[in-house]
Amino acid sequence: MTDQNKTISVIIPAYNIEDLLEKCVSSVAKQDYPKSLLEIIVVDDGSSDGTGAVADRLASQYENVKVIHKENGGSSSARNAGLAVATGDYVGFVDSDDYVSPEMYSLLMDAAIRNGADMVQISRDEISENGDRLPDVVIPPEKETVISPKEHLRTLLMHTGDASFCTKLTKRSLFTEDLRFPEGELNEDFYLMIHMLMKVNKLVILPKQCYHVFYRTGSNSRKKKEDKDYFPSVFTDIVRNSDVALELVRENASDLVEVAERFGFVQRLDYLLHIPTSKMRSDNLFYREVVKNIRKNRGKIISNHYLTGKQKAYLMILSVAPGFVRKSHARIKGL
């Protein structure tokens, strides 16, 4: 490996996660990267359980762990609070219910230095609550791969790329005052990523799966099975962000417009296939706008080269009778 003298700040937002926080923080503290170059910032986001006490204990246990206690403001607010005090040349993030392999940051930094890259990504896997390995959400490359920011944007719009900042090391200098995580929303990584890519020189993707996502039922973006009317706000955020992405593409990467349009149609399809039928009402203005958009763009949907036949068929049927389709869809497996 290359000589490693670059500093890293790893920010861990924590909210009511007392049972899992120690595993997460310890996995970062036990990295094989030099401890003198690794700063770990745990942000207790106004937890109402013992999370703050666990964080303080970990700070006394590991000399490179520091804790910020703040009023609750959500994940983006916590990440931004961590960024405000971070000192590392590069910044990483770990969600407090996840954990990382011991070699993760050494591998990322080595690749960053060798390639002179602003952003480096390692691959991830997902673990269920009962410990089972889940199917890969993002397929790892077979070998180290260097891509341009536009190529990465394209993979995000095609749902094959990884928008998460948790799997990456990013130059801290890129987190300027106007490039922070949007507060009060989910899907915040995607929003910041597509804007930051305009300033990134290149992205290096490593094949090894060193970031481990713990799939916890009932977390912000995951549906609670016992609540049939529960509808995570992430489904509205992804639709809004698809419109943001389309405008950004029109201004900065016009050759990706059809890909970005495809992205918006698929996000709306995802929304309509997950919204509880009880919320498919005429007084739900956001729902009405989603349906209106699909109806208005039937021609573009049919002619889009990047939508699958099944996606086009579902969108066409949903544009006519979304409620009926949803009831039918409950009896059909797959998309």
C-alpha positions in Angstrom: 0.0 0.0 0.0 1.0 3.6 -0.4 2.3 5.7 2.5 -0.7 6.9 4.4 -0.4 10.3 6.1 -3.8 11.7 5.2 -6.2 12.3 8.0 -9.7 10.9 8.1 -12.8 12.1 10.0 -15.6 9.5 10.4 -19.0 10.9 11.4 -21.5 8.7 13.1 -25.0 10.2 13.7 -26.7 8.4 16.6 -30.3 8.6 17.7 -31.9 6.1 20.2 -29.6 3.4 19.2 -28.0 2.4 22.5 -28.1 -1.4 21.8 -26.2 -1.1 18.5 -23.9 1.9 18.9 -21.0 0.2 20.6 -20.7 -2.4 17.7 -20.7 0.4 15.2 -18.2 2.8 16.9 -15.9 -0.1 17.9 -15.7 -1.3 14.3 -14.5 2.1 13.3 -12.2 2.5 16.3 -10.5 -0.8 15.5 -9.5 0.1 12.0 -6.0 -0.8 10.9 -5.6 2.8 9.8 -3.2 4.7 12.1 -5.3 5.9 15.1 -3.4 9.3 15.1 -4.8 9.9 11.6 -8.4 8.7 12.3 -10.9 11.0 14.0 -14.2 9.5 15.0 -17.1 12.0 15.7 -20.3 10.5 17.3 -23.2 13.0 17.1 -25.9 12.2 19.7 -28.9 13.7 18.0 -31.0 14.4 21.1 -31.5 10.8 22.0 -34.1 10.0 24.7 -32.6 6.7 25.7 -29.1 5.8 26.9 -27.4 6.5 23.5 -25.6 9.6 24.8 -24.2 7.7 27.8 -23.0 4.9 25.6 -21.3 7.4 23.3 -19.6 9.1 26.3 -18.3 5.8 27.6 -16.9 4.9 24.1 -15.2 8.3 24.0 -13.5 7.5 27.3 -12.5 4.1 26.0 -11.1 5.2 22.6 -8.8 8.2 22.6 -9.7 9.2 19.0 -13.5 9.2 19.6 -15.2 12.5 20.4 -18.9 13.1 21.1 -21.3 16.0 20.2 -24.6 16.2 22.0 -27.2 18.3 20.3 -31.0 18.7 20.1 -32.8 16.3 17.8 -32.7 17.5 14.2 -32.6 14.3 12.1 -29.8 12.5 10.3 -28.8 15.3 8.0 -28.6 17.8 10.8 -26.4 15.4 12.8 -24.1 14.8 9.8 -23.8 18.6 9.2 -23.0 19.1 12.9 -20.2 16.6 12.5 -18.9 18.2 9.4 -18.7 21.6 11.2 -16.0 20.2 13.6 -14.3 17.6 11.3 -10.6 18.2 10.7 -9.7 15.3 8.4 -8.4 15.6 4.8 -11.1 13.1 3.9 -14.5 12.4 5.5 -16.5 9.2 5.9 -19.9 8.4 7.4 -21.2 5.4 9.2 -24.9 4.9 10.1 -25.1 3.9 13.8 -26.9 0.6 13.1 -24.2 -0.5 10.6 -20.6 -1.6 11.0 -17.4 -1.8 8.9 -14.6 -4.2 8.4 -11.2 -3.4 10.0 -9.4 -2.7 6.7 -12.1 -0.5 5.1 -10.5 3.0 5.6 -6.9 1.8 4.8 -8.2 0.4 1.5 -10.2 3.5 0.7 -7.3 5.9 1.5 -4.8 3.8 -0.4 -7.0 4.0 -3.5 -7.6 7.7 -3.1 -3.9 8.5 -2.9 -2.9 6.1 -5.8 -5.5 7.6 -8.1 -5.5 11.2 -6.9 -9.3 10.8 -6.4 -11.6 13.2 -4.7 -14.0 10.4 -3.9 -13.5 6.6 -3.3 -16.2 4.0 -2.8 -16.0 0.5 -1.3 -18.7 -2.1 -1.8 -21.4 -3.1 0.7 -23.5 -6.0 1.8 -26.8 -6.1 3.7 -27.5 -8.2 6.8 -31.0 -8.9 8.0 -32.1 -8.8 11.7 -31.8 -12.6 11.9 -28.2 -12.5 10.6 -28.9 -13.6 7.0 -27.1 -12.1 4.1 -29.5 -10.3 1.8 -29.2 -9.9 -2.0 -26.7 -7.2 -3.1 -28.5 -3.9 -3.7 -25.5 -2.7 -5.7 -23.4 -5.2 -7.6 -19.7 -4.8 -6.7 -17.3 -4.5 -9.7 -14.9 -7.4 -10.4 -11.8 -5.1 -9.9 -10.9 -1.6 -8.9 -12.7 0.7 -11.3 -12.2 4.4 -12.0 -15.1 6.3 -13.5 -16.0 9.9 -14.2 -18.6 11.9 -12.2 -20.9 11.8 -15.2 -20.6 8.0 -15.4 -21.5 7.7 -11.7 -24.4 10.1 -12.2 -25.7 7.8 -15.0 -25.5 4.7 -12.8 -27.4 6.5 -10.0 -30.1 7.4 -12.5 -30.2 3.8 -13.8 -30.5 2.5 -10.2 -27.3 0.5 -10.5 -25.0 2.9 -8.6 -24.5 3.7 -4.9 -25.4 7.2 -3.8 -24.5 6.5 -0.1 -21.8 8.6 1.5 -21.3 5.8 4.0 -19.5 3.6 1.6 -17.2 6.4 0.6 -14.3 8.6 1.5 -14.8 12.2 0.2 -12.4 15.1 0.3 -13.6 17.4 3.1 -13.0 20.4 0.9 -15.9 19.4 -1.2 -18.4 19.9 1.7 -18.6 23.7 1.1 -21.2 25.9 2.8 -23.6 25.3 -0.1 -23.0 21.6 -0.3 -24.4 20.1 2.9 -27.0 17.4 3.6 -30.5 18.7 3.2 -32.2 18.8 6.6 -35.7 17.5 7.3 -35.6 15.0 4.4 -34.8 11.4 3.7 -32.9 10.3 0.6 -30.5 13.1 1.6 -27.4 11.2 0.2 -28.8 11.2 -3.3 -29.6 14.9 -3.2 -26.2 15.9 -2.0 -24.3 13.3 -4.2 -25.8 14.5 -7.5 -24.9 18.1 -6.7 -21.4 17.3 -5.4 -20.6 15.2 -8.5 -20.3 18.5 -10.4 -17.1 19.2 -8.4 -15.6 15.7 -8.1 -12.6 14.9 -10.4 -13.1 11.1 -10.4 -14.6 8.3 -8.5 -12.7 5.0 -7.7 -14.9 2.0 -6.8 -13.4 -1.0 -4.9 -14.8 -4.5 -5.2 -14.4 -5.7 -1.6 -17.5 -5.5 0.6 -16.3 -3.8 3.8 -19.4 -1.8 4.7 -22.1 -3.8 6.3 -25.7 -2.5 6.3 -27.8 -3.9 9.2 -31.3 -4.0 7.8 -33.4 -2.9 10.8 -37.2 -3.1 10.4 -38.8 0.1 11.4 -35.9 2.4 10.7 -36.7 5.7 8.8 -36.8 4.3 5.3 -38.1 0.8 6.0 -41.7 -0.1 6.2 -43.1 -1.5 9.4 -44.9 -4.7 8.4 -47.4 -4.5 11.2 -48.7 -1.1 10.1 -50.5 -1.4 6.8 -51.1 2.3 6.5 -47.4 3.3 7.3 -45.9 5.1 4.4 -42.3 6.2 4.8 -41.7 9.8 3.6 -38.7 8.5 1.7 -41.1 7.6 -1.1 -42.2 11.2 -1.6 -38.6 12.4 -1.2 -37.4 10.1 -4.0 -40.0 11.6 -6.4 -39.0 15.2 -5.5 -35.4 14.4 -5.9 -36.0 12.8 -9.3 -37.3 16.2 -10.4 -34.2 17.9 -8.9 -32.0 15.4 -10.8 -33.8 16.1 -14.1 -33.3 19.8 -13.8 -29.6 19.3 -12.9 -29.1 17.0 -15.9 -30.8 19.4 -18.2 -28.3 22.1 -17.1 -25.1 20.1 -16.9 -25.4 16.8 -18.8 -28.0 17.1 -21.5 -27.0 13.8 -23.1 -28.5 12.1 -20.0 -31.9 13.7 -20.2 -33.7 10.5 -21.3 -32.0 8.5 -18.6 -33.0 11.2 -16.0 -36.6 11.0 -17.3 -36.6 7.3 -16.9 -35.4 7.7 -13.4 -38.4 10.0 -12.6 -40.8 7.6 -14.1 -39.4 4.7 -12.1 -39.5 6.7 -8.8 -43.1 7.5 -9.4 -43.8 3.9 -10.2 -42.2 2.9 -6.9 -44.3 5.5 -5.1 -47.5 4.2 -6.6 -46.7 0.6 -5.8 -46.0 1.3 -2.2 -48.5 4.0 -1.1 -51.3 2.4 1.0 -54.5 2.3 -0.9 -56.1 4.2 2.0 -53.9 7.2 1.0 -54.8 7.1 -2.7 -57.5 9.9 -2.2 -58.4 12.9 -4.2 -57.4 15.2 -1.3 -53.8 13.8 -1.3 -52.3 16.5 -3.5 -48.9 14.9 -3.8 -50.5 11.6 -5.0 -52.6 13.4 -7.5 -49.5 15.2 -8.9 -47.7 11.8 -9.3 -50.6 10.4 -11.3 -51.0 13.6 -13.3 -47.3 13.5 -14.3 -47.6 10.0 -15.6 -50.7 10.7 -17.6 -49.1 13.8 -19.1 -46.0 11.9 -20.1 -47.5 8.7 -21.6 -45.8 9.4 -24.9 -42.4 9.8 -23.3 -42.9 6.7 -21.2 -43.7 4.6 -24.3 -40.7 5.9 -26.3 -38.2 5.8 -23.5 -35.3 3.5 -24.4 -34.3 2.8 -20.8 -37.6 1.6 -19.3 -38.4 -2.1 -19.4 -41.5 -3.4 -21.0 -43.0 -4.3 -17.6 -42.3 -0.8 -16.3 -44.0 0.8 -19.3 -47.0 -1.6 -18.9 -47.4 -0.8 -15.2 -47.1 2.9 -15.8 -49.6 2.9 -18.6 -52.2 0.9 -16.5 -51.5 3.0 -13.4 -52.1 6.2 -15.4 -55.7 5.0 -16.1 -56.8 3.3 -12.8 -54.1 3.5 -10.1 -56.4 2.2 -7.3 -57.6 -0.8 -9.3 -54.0 -1.7 -10.3 -52.8 -1.5 -6.7 -55.5 -4.0 -5.6 -54.6 -6.3 -8.4 -50.9 -5.8 -7.8 -51.3 -7.2 -4.2 -52.1 -10.5 -5.8 -49.1 -10.5 -8.2 -45.6 -11.1 -7.1 -42.8 -9.1 -8.7 -42.9 -6.0 -10.9 
